């Protein structure tokens, strides 16, 4: 096993600054100008990115993490002092990276922690030929955990990572002893049989539909025309910043300062991974019908369309349902202490028997949504 972290040279930083200096702002008509990214916040971020942002310092911090290359993945592997400590796998999502868990790691120093850089995302190892979908990623995580010597582990995940976690639980039920999720796969809302749902569940599906109409355009673009979209975002730092900053603001309770947002955005820019991060959107895979692994489901109040317990229990063995008044889509970063408590609750579920194993769903035509 060798390190998977690759450094950025000074020419790449100079190129970024040159592109930002030559940025051409769009002309927008009334009405359109107020939709999407906050223009003032974007202008502040771009000015800081050009003249007052130290990527090498960020890179030093990220490179100092205990990176290893194992199998098809680059992972942050931080063993605990005790060999018999439990093990937690942390799976990030979009539009973030392993940086989602940077504030969480110090709070889990008594457990073995593995944080894969998911294929196609910042800091990931090069992926060999073949599709990059959530099932392929789940197999790669399973292979990496076996190579690291872990036969049992808890998986904590959100966003794309939650889809991977559900499939990982299905293919390795002997290894995944418990789950901690901040969302169930959004595809369950697509495949659910409305005729079997209660009134609160039907109301939730209406919430999902309204959210998709108002906020889901990025899903359609990233799943249906990823190659076209990637051309603009990979070539324009301002375009990339606008695409990501809008999500960081809209999906968070109180997302951090401009400096912190730039760390996440720069990770995509310097690794040129915005296009490859669309892979799991474009490579559609139906969800696991039912996940029998004992699960803690954390609901953070400002996350996107969190599912009610009555709906989530149709698809995942929810043994603890924890609601938080603060935090959003990036809860491990926004509220690391609360997140760590829920991870520990999931560790406590290891070995508990599942409650049931038969879903009450009927497959529907595929339509990607996240």
ABEGO torsion letter per residue (X at the ends): XBBABBBBBAAAAAAAAAAAAABBBBBBBBGAAABEBBAAAAAAAAAAAAAABBAAAAAAAAAABBBBBBEABBBBBBBBABAABBBBBBBBBOBBBAAAAAAAAAAAAABBBBBBBBBGBBGBBBBBBEBBBAAAAAAAAAAAAAAAGBABBBBBBBEAAAAAAAAAAAABAAABABBBBABBBAAAAAABBAAABBAAAAAAAAAAAAAAAAAAAAAAAAAABAAAAAAAAAABAAAAAAAAAAAAAAABABBBBAAAAAAAAAAAAAAGAAAAAAAAAABBBBBBABBABBBBBBBBAABBGBBBAAAAAAABBBABBBBBABEBAAAAAABAAAAAAAAAAAAAABGBBBABABBBBBBBBBBBBX
